[in-house]
């Protein structure tokens, strides 16, 4: 923080804003890294368990082992919707869950709602990284321009272009440019990385929803 000493008030404010952006960005980066890593890891483990298990009730009793996976949310929503129709029918025979009664369609809607909810959860805070990546260079550029203006102002006041006159303003300009890039580059790289990982998870959720509905149609609705 020593570089703030000796800078003008405007450039100092610019630098503090950029430092704030950078600190928040790194906080989000660390949080999202562990969140998405756990989502991927737990999803792989859950899918292995899902295909090895033969009964939905057995899977439902073990989903707490995979709390980081968005697929468990989809499973709980879909399984819960099936349970509502079985209870509402007043019959033990689950074949009552037909498309005529909206059973499959209701399950499909529940899966879509859960998918949208999980996408929102996974994408939460990533927009701040995009904002930091797109705005930080321009905020830094403002500090750069102000620093150069300070240098020219010094030349105008002293009538000299010596290094001692222009150095403070040029130093402010270069520092603002550097801090702007320091804030922006990691944010952009992290945003692109997380978006790629989230797209993979979205594909996994879509595939799981399709497989879940296929299982329901074959084994529950008798199709």
C-alpha positions, 0 to 999 in steps of 0.5 A, a space after each residue: 500500500 506504500 504506492 498510495 503515499 504521495 499520490 494525488 487525491 483523485 488517483 488515490 481514490 481510483 487506486 482504492 476503488 481498484 484495490 477494492 475490486 481486486 480484493 472482492 474478485 479474489 474472494 469470489 474466485 476462491 469461493 467459486 473455485 471450491 463451490 464448483 470443484 465440490 459440485 463436479 466432484 460430488 456429481 461424479 460420485 452421485 452418478 456412480 451411486 445413482 446407477 449402482 442403486 436399484 431403488 429411488 428410495 435407497 438413493 433418497 436416503 443417501 443423497 446427503 452424502 453428495 450435498 455439493 452436487 446440483 444433481 441431488 437437488 434435481 433428484 430430490 425435486 423429481 422424487 418428491 413430485 413422484 411421491 406427491 402423486 402416489 400419496 394423492 392417488 390413495 393407492 399403492 400402485 404407482 402406475 397411477 402416475 400417467 401422463 393423463 394425470 400430468 404426472 410425468 409433466 409435473 416431474 419434468 416441470 419440477 426438474 426444470 425448476 430445480 435446474 434453473 435454481 441450481 444454474 442461478 446458484 452456480 452463477 451467483 457472484 460471477 457477474 461481478 467478475 465480469 464487471 471487474 474485468 470490463 470496468 477495471 481497465 477503464 477506471 485505471 485509464 481514468 487514473 492514467 489520464 489524470 496522472 498525465 494531466 498532473 504531469 502537464 500541470 507541473 510543467 505549466 507551473 514550473 516551465 520545466 520538463 525535467 524529470 523531477 517535475 513530470 515524474 510524480 504525475 507519470 508515476 501516478 499514471 503508470 500505477 493506475 494502469 498497472 493496478 487496473 490490469 492487476 484487478 481485471 486480468 484475474 477476474 476475466 480469466 476466472 470468469 471464463 473458467 467458471 463459465 466453462 465449468 458451469 456449462 459442463 454442469 448444466 449439460 450434466 443436469 440436462 442429461 440427468 433430467 432426461 435419464 430420470 424422466 426415462 426411468 420414470 416413464 419406463 418403470 413408474 408410468 409403465 411406458 
